Amino acid sequence: MTSSTYRVIVKPDDDRWHAYCPALIEQGGAAWGHTRAEALENIREVVRMVVDDLRSEGAAIPKDAQITEEPLVAVTV
């Protein structure tokens, strides 16, 4: 198992929040949520699905990703 870290941008958009992953936007790496937390939860799942699909197809993972063999924990303070 490997861990990949991707940069995600979250912005308010009228009454919802838009989240997207620049490295995966061409593969559908975007999501929405009614709250910022919901948008982040949704984009996390989208990124997981996109990366899983890329790996199962044998496609290259975008170079913007940080990939490690060890699990990662991200903390924003």
mmCIF file as gemmi writes it, N, C-alpha and C atoms, coordinates in Angstrom:
data_model
loop_
_atom_site.group_PDB
_atom_site.id
_atom_site.type_symbol
_atom_site.label_atom_id
_atom_site.label_alt_id
_atom_site.label_comp_id
_atom_site.label_asym_id
_atom_site.label_entity_id
_atom_site.label_seq_id
_atom_site.pdbx_PDB_ins_code
_atom_site.Cartn_x
_atom_site.Cartn_y
_atom_site.Cartn_z
_atom_site.occupancy
_atom_site.B_iso_or_equiv
_atom_site.pdbx_formal_charge
_atom_site.auth_seq_id
_atom_site.auth_asym_id
_atom_site.pdbx_PDB_model_num
ATOM 1 N N . MET Axp A 1 ? 0.842 -1.177 0 1 0 ? 1 A 1
ATOM 2 C CA . MET Axp A 1 ? 0 0 0 1 0 ? 1 A 1
ATOM 3 C C . MET Axp A 1 ? 0.885 1.237 0 1 0 ? 1 A 1
ATOM 4 N N . THR Axp A 2 ? 0.494 2.239 -0.767 1 0 ? 2 A 1
ATOM 5 C CA . THR Axp A 2 ? 1.224 3.493 -0.785 1 0 ? 2 A 1
ATOM 6 C C . THR Axp A 2 ? 0.281 4.638 -0.444 1 0 ? 2 A 1
ATOM 7 N N . SER Axp A 3 ? 0.856 5.7 0.037 1 0 ? 3 A 1
ATOM 8 C CA . SER Axp A 3 ? 0.085 6.904 0.344 1 0 ? 3 A 1
ATOM 9 C C . SER Axp A 3 ? 0.5 7.998 -0.625 1 0 ? 3 A 1
ATOM 10 N N . SER Axp A 4 ? -0.467 8.74 -1.084 1 0 ? 4 A 1
ATOM 11 C CA . SER Axp A 4 ? -0.21 9.867 -1.981 1 0 ? 4 A 1
ATOM 12 C C . SER Axp A 4 ? -0.812 11.118 -1.357 1 0 ? 4 A 1
ATOM 13 N N . THR Axp A 5 ? -0.122 12.22 -1.471 1 0 ? 5 A 1
ATOM 14 C CA . THR Axp A 5 ? -0.606 13.485 -0.942 1 0 ? 5 A 1
ATOM 15 C C . THR Axp A 5 ? -0.815 14.447 -2.102 1 0 ? 5 A 1
ATOM 16 N N . TYR Axp A 6 ? -1.984 15.048 -2.158 1 0 ? 6 A 1
ATOM 17 C CA . TYR Axp A 6 ? -2.314 15.98 -3.227 1 0 ? 6 A 1
ATOM 18 C C . TYR Axp A 6 ? -2.75 17.316 -2.645 1 0 ? 6 A 1
ATOM 19 N N . ARG Axp A 7 ? -2.409 18.378 -3.348 1 0 ? 7 A 1
ATOM 20 C CA . ARG Axp A 7 ? -2.869 19.712 -2.972 1 0 ? 7 A 1
ATOM 21 C C . ARG Axp A 7 ? -4.323 19.839 -3.417 1 0 ? 7 A 1
ATOM 22 N N . VAL Axp A 8 ? -5.147 20.386 -2.54 1 0 ? 8 A 1
ATOM 23 C CA . VAL Axp A 8 ? -6.567 20.587 -2.817 1 0 ? 8 A 1
ATOM 24 C C . VAL Axp A 8 ? -6.899 22.051 -2.542 1 0 ? 8 A 1
ATOM 25 N N . ILE Axp A 9 ? -7.716 22.624 -3.393 1 0 ? 9 A 1
ATOM 26 C CA . ILE Axp A 9 ? -8.163 24.005 -3.224 1 0 ? 9 A 1
ATOM 27 C C . ILE Axp A 9 ? -9.656 23.981 -2.932 1 0 ? 9 A 1
ATOM 28 N N . VAL Axp A 10 ? -10.055 24.712 -1.896 1 0 ? 10 A 1
ATOM 29 C CA . VAL Axp A 10 ? -11.467 24.778 -1.505 1 0 ? 10 A 1
ATOM 30 C C . VAL Axp A 10 ? -11.876 26.239 -1.482 1 0 ? 10 A 1
ATOM 31 N N . LYS Axp A 11 ? -12.952 26.562 -2.208 1 0 ? 11 A 1
ATOM 32 C CA . LYS Axp A 11 ? -13.412 27.945 -2.301 1 0 ? 11 A 1
ATOM 33 C C . LYS Axp A 11 ? -14.922 28.008 -2.114 1 0 ? 11 A 1
ATOM 34 N N . PRO Axp A 12 ? -15.414 29.063 -1.469 1 0 ? 12 A 1
ATOM 35 C CA . PRO Axp A 12 ? -16.863 29.238 -1.392 1 0 ? 12 A 1
ATOM 36 C C . PRO Axp A 12 ? -17.409 29.582 -2.782 1 0 ? 12 A 1
ATOM 37 N N . ASP Axp A 13 ? -18.605 29.085 -3.064 1 0 ? 13 A 1
ATOM 38 C CA . ASP Axp A 13 ? -19.251 29.34 -4.357 1 0 ? 13 A 1
ATOM 39 C C . ASP Axp A 13 ? -20.752 29.48 -4.115 1 0 ? 13 A 1
ATOM 40 N N . ASP Axp A 14 ? -21.204 30.724 -3.993 1 0 ? 14 A 1
ATOM 41 C CA . ASP Axp A 14 ? -22.594 31.024 -3.643 1 0 ? 14 A 1
ATOM 42 C C . ASP Axp A 14 ? -22.953 30.335 -2.327 1 0 ? 14 A 1
ATOM 43 N N . ASP Axp A 15 ? -23.9 29.43 -2.336 1 0 ? 15 A 1
ATOM 44 C CA . ASP Axp A 15 ? -24.34 28.788 -1.092 1 0 ? 15 A 1
ATOM 45 C C . ASP Axp A 15 ? -23.663 27.442 -0.85 1 0 ? 15 A 1
ATOM 46 N N . ARG Axp A 16 ? -22.648 27.094 -1.667 1 0 ? 16 A 1
ATOM 47 C CA . ARG Axp A 16 ? -21.932 25.833 -1.493 1 0 ? 16 A 1
ATOM 48 C C . ARG Axp A 16 ? -20.427 26.091 -1.513 1 0 ? 16 A 1
ATOM 49 N N . TRP Axp A 17 ? -19.672 25.012 -1.388 1 0 ? 17 A 1
ATOM 50 C CA . TRP Axp A 17 ? -18.214 25.073 -1.456 1 0 ? 17 A 1
ATOM 51 C C . TRP Axp A 17 ? -17.751 24.19 -2.607 1 0 ? 17 A 1
ATOM 52 N N . HIS Axp A 18 ? -16.753 24.663 -3.342 1 0 ? 18 A 1
ATOM 53 C CA . HIS Axp A 18 ? -16.178 23.923 -4.457 1 0 ? 18 A 1
ATOM 54 C C . HIS Axp A 18 ? -14.765 23.504 -4.054 1 0 ? 18 A 1
ATOM 55 N N . ALA Axp A 19 ? -14.453 22.223 -4.214 1 0 ? 19 A 1
ATOM 56 C CA . ALA Axp A 19 ? -13.12 21.705 -3.909 1 0 ? 19 A 1
ATOM 57 C C . ALA Axp A 19 ? -12.582 21.015 -5.158 1 0 ? 19 A 1
ATOM 58 N N . TYR Axp A 20 ? -11.296 21.24 -5.431 1 0 ? 20 A 1
ATOM 59 C CA . TYR Axp A 20 ? -10.71 20.543 -6.572 1 0 ? 20 A 1
ATOM 60 C C . TYR Axp A 20 ? -9.228 20.281 -6.331 1 0 ? 20 A 1
ATOM 61 N N . CYS Axp A 21 ? -8.736 19.296 -7.038 1 0 ? 21 A 1
ATOM 62 C CA . CYS Axp A 21 ? -7.34 18.888 -6.962 1 0 ? 21 A 1
ATOM 63 C C . CYS Axp A 21 ? -6.699 19.25 -8.299 1 0 ? 21 A 1
ATOM 64 N N . PRO Axp A 22 ? -5.851 20.293 -8.341 1 0 ? 22 A 1
ATOM 65 C CA . PRO Axp A 22 ? -5.256 20.725 -9.607 1 0 ? 22 A 1
ATOM 66 C C . PRO Axp A 22 ? -4.556 19.597 -10.38 1 0 ? 22 A 1
ATOM 67 N N . ALA Axp A 23 ? -3.898 18.702 -9.691 1 0 ? 23 A 1
ATOM 68 C CA . ALA Axp A 23 ? -3.163 17.622 -10.356 1 0 ? 23 A 1
ATOM 69 C C . ALA Axp A 23 ? -4.094 16.614 -11.025 1 0 ? 23 A 1
ATOM 70 N N . LEU Axp A 24 ? -5.354 16.561 -10.573 1 0 ? 24 A 1
ATOM 71 C CA . LEU Axp A 24 ? -6.281 15.549 -11.085 1 0 ? 24 A 1
ATOM 72 C C . LEU Axp A 24 ? -7.522 16.149 -11.729 1 0 ? 24 A 1
ATOM 73 N N . ILE Axp A 25 ? -7.52 17.45 -11.995 1 0 ? 25 A 1
ATOM 74 C CA . ILE Axp A 25 ? -8.713 18.107 -12.527 1 0 ? 25 A 1
ATOM 75 C C . ILE Axp A 25 ? -9.102 17.53 -13.888 1 0 ? 25 A 1
ATOM 76 N N . GLU Axp A 26 ? -8.14 17.169 -14.721 1 0 ? 26 A 1
ATOM 77 C CA . GLU Axp A 26 ? -8.441 16.601 -16.037 1 0 ? 26 A 1
ATOM 78 C C . GLU Axp A 26 ? -9.092 15.23 -15.935 1 0 ? 26 A 1
ATOM 79 N N . GLN Axp A 27 ? -8.884 14.546 -14.828 1 0 ? 27 A 1
ATOM 80 C CA . GLN Axp A 27 ? -9.476 13.224 -14.617 1 0 ? 27 A 1
ATOM 81 C C . GLN Axp A 27 ? -10.77 13.306 -13.803 1 0 ? 27 A 1
ATOM 82 N N . GLY Axp A 28 ? -11.257 14.512 -13.554 1 0 ? 28 A 1
ATOM 83 C CA . GLY Axp A 28 ? -12.5 14.672 -12.8 1 0 ? 28 A 1
ATOM 84 C C . GLY Axp A 28 ? -12.302 14.962 -11.331 1 0 ? 28 A 1
ATOM 85 N N . GLY Axp A 29 ? -11.143 15.439 -10.951 1 0 ? 29 A 1
ATOM 86 C CA . GLY Axp A 29 ? -10.816 15.686 -9.547 1 0 ? 29 A 1
ATOM 87 C C . GLY Axp A 29 ? -11.435 16.942 -8.975 1 0 ? 29 A 1
ATOM 88 N N . ALA Axp A 30 ? -12.77 16.972 -8.909 1 0 ? 30 A 1
ATOM 89 C CA . ALA Axp A 30 ? -13.483 18.124 -8.338 1 0 ? 30 A 1
ATOM 90 C C . ALA Axp A 30 ? -14.719 17.628 -7.605 1 0 ? 30 A 1
ATOM 91 N N . ALA Axp A 31 ? -15.168 18.407 -6.623 1 0 ? 31 A 1
ATOM 92 C CA . ALA Axp A 31 ? -16.346 18.033 -5.839 1 0 ? 31 A 1
ATOM 93 C C . ALA Axp A 31 ? -16.97 19.278 -5.228 1 0 ? 31 A 1
ATOM 94 N N . TRP Axp A 32 ? -18.178 19.13 -4.726 1 0 ? 32 A 1
ATOM 95 C CA . TRP Axp A 32 ? -18.929 20.203 -4.087 1 0 ? 32 A 1
ATOM 96 C C . TRP Axp A 32 ? -19.4 19.743 -2.719 1 0 ? 32 A 1
ATOM 97 N N . GLY Axp A 33 ? -19.767 20.687 -1.888 1 0 ? 33 A 1
ATOM 98 C CA . GLY Axp A 33 ? -20.37 20.384 -0.602 1 0 ? 33 A 1
ATOM 99 C C . GLY Axp A 33 ? -21.13 21.587 -0.091 1 0 ? 33 A 1
ATOM 100 N N . HIS Axp A 34 ? -22.093 21.348 0.791 1 0 ? 34 A 1
ATOM 101 C CA . HIS Axp A 34 ? -22.855 22.449 1.376 1 0 ? 34 A 1
ATOM 102 C C . HIS Axp A 34 ? -22.045 23.189 2.435 1 0 ? 34 A 1
ATOM 103 N N . THR Axp A 35 ? -21.04 22.503 2.998 1 0 ? 35 A 1
ATOM 104 C CA . THR Axp A 35 ? -20.124 23.12 3.956 1 0 ? 35 A 1
ATOM 105 C C . THR Axp A 35 ? -18.691 22.854 3.481 1 0 ? 35 A 1
ATOM 106 N N . ARG Axp A 36 ? -17.752 23.597 4.034 1 0 ? 36 A 1
ATOM 107 C CA . ARG Axp A 36 ? -16.344 23.378 3.682 1 0 ? 36 A 1
ATOM 108 C C . ARG Axp A 36 ? -15.922 21.957 4.055 1 0 ? 36 A 1
ATOM 109 N N . ALA Axp A 37 ? -16.334 21.505 5.224 1 0 ? 37 A 1
ATOM 110 C CA . ALA Axp A 37 ? -15.987 20.155 5.676 1 0 ? 37 A 1
ATOM 111 C C . ALA Axp A 37 ? -16.553 19.094 4.739 1 0 ? 37 A 1
ATOM 112 N N . GLU Axp A 38 ? -17.786 19.298 4.283 1 0 ? 38 A 1
ATOM 113 C CA . GLU Axp A 38 ? -18.4 18.342 3.368 1 0 ? 38 A 1
ATOM 114 C C . GLU Axp A 38 ? -17.667 18.329 2.027 1 0 ? 38 A 1
ATOM 115 N N . ALA Axp A 39 ? -17.284 19.506 1.542 1 0 ? 39 A 1
ATOM 116 C CA . ALA Axp A 39 ? -16.53 19.575 0.287 1 0 ? 39 A 1
ATOM 117 C C . ALA Axp A 39 ? -15.191 18.849 0.416 1 0 ? 39 A 1
ATOM 118 N N . LEU Axp A 40 ? -14.52 19.022 1.537 1 0 ? 40 A 1
ATOM 119 C CA . LEU Axp A 40 ? -13.247 18.325 1.757 1 0 ? 40 A 1
ATOM 120 C C . LEU Axp A 40 ? -13.441 16.818 1.841 1 0 ? 40 A 1
ATOM 121 N N . GLU Axp A 41 ? -14.477 16.381 2.506 1 0 ? 41 A 1
ATOM 122 C CA . GLU Axp A 41 ? -14.774 14.949 2.593 1 0 ? 41 A 1
ATOM 123 C C . GLU Axp A 41 ? -15.051 14.389 1.195 1 0 ? 41 A 1
ATOM 124 N N . ASN Axp A 42 ? -15.828 15.136 0.413 1 0 ? 42 A 1
ATOM 125 C CA . ASN Axp A 42 ? -16.17 14.675 -0.932 1 0 ? 42 A 1
ATOM 126 C C . ASN Axp A 42 ? -14.959 14.643 -1.857 1 0 ? 42 A 1
ATOM 127 N N . ILE Axp A 43 ? -14.1 15.662 -1.801 1 0 ? 43 A 1
ATOM 128 C CA . ILE Axp A 43 ? -12.929 15.667 -2.677 1 0 ? 43 A 1
ATOM 129 C C . ILE Axp A 43 ? -11.951 14.571 -2.267 1 0 ? 43 A 1
ATOM 130 N N . ARG Axp A 44 ? -11.868 14.275 -0.997 1 0 ? 44 A 1
ATOM 131 C CA . ARG Axp A 44 ? -11 13.18 -0.537 1 0 ? 44 A 1
ATOM 132 C C . ARG Axp A 44 ? -11.431 11.862 -1.195 1 0 ? 44 A 1
ATOM 133 N N . GLU Axp A 45 ? -12.74 11.625 -1.234 1 0 ? 45 A 1
ATOM 134 C CA . GLU Axp A 45 ? -13.26 10.4 -1.842 1 0 ? 45 A 1
ATOM 135 C C . GLU Axp A 45 ? -13.045 10.406 -3.354 1 0 ? 45 A 1
ATOM 136 N N . VAL Axp A 46 ? -13.256 11.55 -4.001 1 0 ? 46 A 1
ATOM 137 C CA . VAL Axp A 46 ? -13.04 11.654 -5.445 1 0 ? 46 A 1
ATOM 138 C C . VAL Axp A 46 ? -11.575 11.387 -5.789 1 0 ? 46 A 1
ATOM 139 N N . VAL Axp A 47 ? -10.659 11.996 -5.045 1 0 ? 47 A 1
ATOM 140 C CA . VAL Axp A 47 ? -9.231 11.787 -5.296 1 0 ? 47 A 1
ATOM 141 C C . VAL Axp A 47 ? -8.888 10.31 -5.121 1 0 ? 47 A 1
ATOM 142 N N . ARG Axp A 48 ? -9.411 9.687 -4.088 1 0 ? 48 A 1
ATOM 143 C CA . ARG Axp A 48 ? -9.16 8.256 -3.852 1 0 ? 48 A 1
ATOM 144 C C . ARG Axp A 48 ? -9.632 7.436 -5.062 1 0 ? 48 A 1
ATOM 145 N N . MET Axp A 49 ? -10.834 7.73 -5.563 1 0 ? 49 A 1
ATOM 146 C CA . MET Axp A 49 ? -11.379 6.979 -6.696 1 0 ? 49 A 1
ATOM 147 C C . MET Axp A 49 ? -10.565 7.22 -7.971 1 0 ? 49 A 1
ATOM 148 N N . VAL Axp A 50 ? -10.175 8.463 -8.224 1 0 ? 50 A 1
ATOM 149 C CA . VAL Axp A 50 ? -9.404 8.776 -9.434 1 0 ? 50 A 1
ATOM 150 C C . VAL Axp A 50 ? -8.053 8.069 -9.395 1 0 ? 50 A 1
ATOM 151 N N . VAL Axp A 51 ? -7.356 8.154 -8.275 1 0 ? 51 A 1
ATOM 152 C CA . VAL Axp A 51 ? -6.044 7.507 -8.168 1 0 ? 51 A 1
ATOM 153 C C . VAL Axp A 51 ? -6.182 5.991 -8.288 1 0 ? 51 A 1
ATOM 154 N N . ASP Axp A 52 ? -7.203 5.424 -7.669 1 0 ? 52 A 1
ATOM 155 C CA . ASP Axp A 52 ? -7.443 3.987 -7.771 1 0 ? 52 A 1
ATOM 156 C C . ASP Axp A 52 ? -7.689 3.591 -9.223 1 0 ? 52 A 1
ATOM 157 N N . ASP Axp A 53 ? -8.495 4.37 -9.941 1 0 ? 53 A 1
ATOM 158 C CA . ASP Axp A 53 ? -8.751 4.093 -11.358 1 0 ? 53 A 1
ATOM 159 C C . ASP Axp A 53 ? -7.475 4.189 -12.186 1 0 ? 53 A 1
ATOM 160 N N . LEU Axp A 54 ? -6.67 5.226 -11.954 1 0 ? 54 A 1
ATOM 161 C CA . LEU Axp A 54 ? -5.421 5.384 -12.698 1 0 ? 54 A 1
ATOM 162 C C . LEU Axp A 54 ? -4.502 4.182 -12.47 1 0 ? 54 A 1
ATOM 163 N N . ARG Axp A 55 ? -4.393 3.765 -11.233 1 0 ? 55 A 1
ATOM 164 C CA . ARG Axp A 55 ? -3.516 2.624 -10.923 1 0 ? 55 A 1
ATOM 165 C C . ARG Axp A 55 ? -4.039 1.341 -11.542 1 0 ? 55 A 1
ATOM 166 N N . SER Axp A 56 ? -5.35 1.117 -11.481 1 0 ? 56 A 1
ATOM 167 C CA . SER Axp A 56 ? -5.904 -0.12 -12.041 1 0 ? 56 A 1
ATOM 168 C C . SER Axp A 56 ? -5.775 -0.15 -13.563 1 0 ? 56 A 1
ATOM 169 N N . GLU Axp A 57 ? -5.752 1.017 -14.201 1 0 ? 57 A 1
ATOM 170 C CA . GLU Axp A 57 ? -5.567 1.102 -15.653 1 0 ? 57 A 1
ATOM 171 C C . GLU Axp A 57 ? -4.093 1.072 -16.04 1 0 ? 57 A 1
ATOM 172 N N . GLY Axp A 58 ? -3.207 1.137 -15.053 1 0 ? 58 A 1
ATOM 173 C CA . GLY Axp A 58 ? -1.776 1.177 -15.332 1 0 ? 58 A 1
ATOM 174 C C . GLY Axp A 58 ? -1.316 2.527 -15.838 1 0 ? 58 A 1
ATOM 175 N N . ALA Axp A 59 ? -2.138 3.556 -15.643 1 0 ? 59 A 1
ATOM 176 C CA . ALA Axp A 59 ? -1.801 4.905 -16.093 1 0 ? 59 A 1
ATOM 177 C C . ALA Axp A 59 ? -0.843 5.565 -15.106 1 0 ? 59 A 1
ATOM 178 N N . ALA Axp A 60 ? -0.13 6.548 -15.595 1 0 ? 60 A 1
ATOM 179 C CA . ALA Axp A 60 ? 0.813 7.273 -14.749 1 0 ? 60 A 1
ATOM 180 C C . ALA Axp A 60 ? 0.061 8.142 -13.74 1 0 ? 60 A 1
ATOM 181 N N . ILE Axp A 61 ? 0.585 8.186 -12.536 1 0 ? 61 A 1
ATOM 182 C CA . ILE Axp A 61 ? 0.053 9.064 -11.498 1 0 ? 61 A 1
ATOM 183 C C . ILE Axp A 61 ? 0.681 10.438 -11.731 1 0 ? 61 A 1
ATOM 184 N N . PRO Axp A 62 ? -0.104 11.518 -11.695 1 0 ? 62 A 1
ATOM 185 C CA . PRO Axp A 62 ? 0.456 12.852 -11.934 1 0 ? 62 A 1
ATOM 186 C C . PRO Axp A 62 ? 1.669 13.138 -11.044 1 0 ? 62 A 1
ATOM 187 N N . LYS Axp A 63 ? 2.641 13.831 -11.613 1 0 ? 63 A 1
ATOM 188 C CA . LYS Axp A 63 ? 3.896 14.109 -10.911 1 0 ? 63 A 1
ATOM 189 C C . LYS Axp A 63 ? 3.72 15.06 -9.739 1 0 ? 63 A 1
ATOM 190 N N . ASP Axp A 64 ? 2.61 15.758 -9.672 1 0 ? 64 A 1
ATOM 191 C CA . ASP Axp A 64 ? 2.373 16.683 -8.563 1 0 ? 64 A 1
ATOM 192 C C . ASP Axp A 64 ? 2.165 15.949 -7.237 1 0 ? 64 A 1
ATOM 193 N N . ALA Axp A 65 ? 1.963 14.652 -7.3 1 0 ? 65 A 1
ATOM 194 C CA . ALA Axp A 65 ? 1.688 13.878 -6.093 1 0 ? 65 A 1
ATOM 195 C C . ALA Axp A 65 ? 2.966 13.548 -5.343 1 0 ? 65 A 1
ATOM 196 N N . GLN Axp A 66 ? 2.844 13.515 -4.034 1 0 ? 66 A 1
ATOM 197 C CA . GLN Axp A 66 ? 3.924 13.028 -3.179 1 0 ? 66 A 1
ATOM 198 C C . GLN Axp A 66 ? 3.511 11.607 -2.801 1 0 ? 66 A 1
ATOM 199 N N . ILE Axp A 67 ? 4.286 10.607 -3.208 1 0 ? 67 A 1
ATOM 200 C CA . ILE Axp A 67 ? 3.92 9.22 -2.977 1 0 ? 67 A 1
ATOM 201 C C . ILE Axp A 67 ? 4.937 8.58 -2.05 1 0 ? 67 A 1
ATOM 202 N N . THR Axp A 68 ? 4.45 7.912 -1.019 1 0 ? 68 A 1
ATOM 203 C CA . THR Axp A 68 ? 5.328 7.258 -0.057 1 0 ? 68 A 1
ATOM 204 C C . THR Axp A 68 ? 4.818 5.85 0.205 1 0 ? 68 A 1
ATOM 205 N N . GLU Axp A 69 ? 5.676 5.019 0.749 1 0 ? 69 A 1
ATOM 206 C CA . GLU Axp A 69 ? 5.27 3.672 1.135 1 0 ? 69 A 1
ATOM 207 C C . GLU Axp A 69 ? 4.609 3.663 2.514 1 0 ? 69 A 1
ATOM 208 N N . GLU Axp A 70 ? 4.845 4.674 3.297 1 0 ? 70 A 1
ATOM 209 C CA . GLU Axp A 70 ? 4.3 4.761 4.646 1 0 ? 70 A 1
ATOM 210 C C . GLU Axp A 70 ? 3.021 5.596 4.654 1 0 ? 70 A 1
ATOM 211 N N . PRO Axp A 71 ? 2.073 5.286 5.53 1 0 ? 71 A 1
ATOM 212 C CA . PRO Axp A 71 ? 0.875 6.105 5.634 1 0 ? 71 A 1
ATOM 213 C C . PRO Axp A 71 ? 1.232 7.527 6.097 1 0 ? 71 A 1
ATOM 214 N N . LEU Axp A 72 ? 0.447 8.478 5.673 1 0 ? 72 A 1
ATOM 215 C CA . LEU Axp A 72 ? 0.668 9.87 6.05 1 0 ? 72 A 1
ATOM 216 C C . LEU Axp A 72 ? -0.519 10.387 6.842 1 0 ? 72 A 1
ATOM 217 N N . VAL Axp A 73 ? -0.252 11.322 7.708 1 0 ? 73 A 1
ATOM 218 C CA . VAL Axp A 73 ? -1.298 12.036 8.433 1 0 ? 73 A 1
ATOM 219 C C . VAL Axp A 73 ? -1.1 13.507 8.134 1 0 ? 73 A 1
ATOM 220 N N . ALA Axp A 74 ? -2.139 14.158 7.662 1 0 ? 74 A 1
ATOM 221 C CA . ALA Axp A 74 ? -2.048 15.583 7.355 1 0 ? 74 A 1
ATOM 222 C C . ALA Axp A 74 ? -2.743 16.36 8.465 1 0 ? 74 A 1
ATOM 223 N N . VAL Axp A 75 ? -2.072 17.384 8.954 1 0 ? 75 A 1
ATOM 224 C CA . VAL Axp A 75 ? -2.626 18.23 10.007 1 0 ? 75 A 1
ATOM 225 C C . VAL Axp A 75 ? -2.466 19.678 9.57 1 0 ? 75 A 1
ATOM 226 N N . THR Axp A 76 ? -3.548 20.418 9.633 1 0 ? 76 A 1
ATOM 227 C CA . THR Axp A 76 ? -3.497 21.843 9.333 1 0 ? 76 A 1
ATOM 228 C C . THR Axp A 76 ? -3.74 22.592 10.626 1 0 ? 76 A 1
ATOM 229 N N . VAL Axp A 77 ? -2.793 23.448 10.999 1 0 ? 77 A 1
ATOM 230 C CA . VAL Axp A 77 ? -2.904 24.186 12.26 1 0 ? 77 A 1
ATOM 231 C C . VAL Axp A 77 ? -2.994 25.668 11.962 1 0 ? 77 A 1
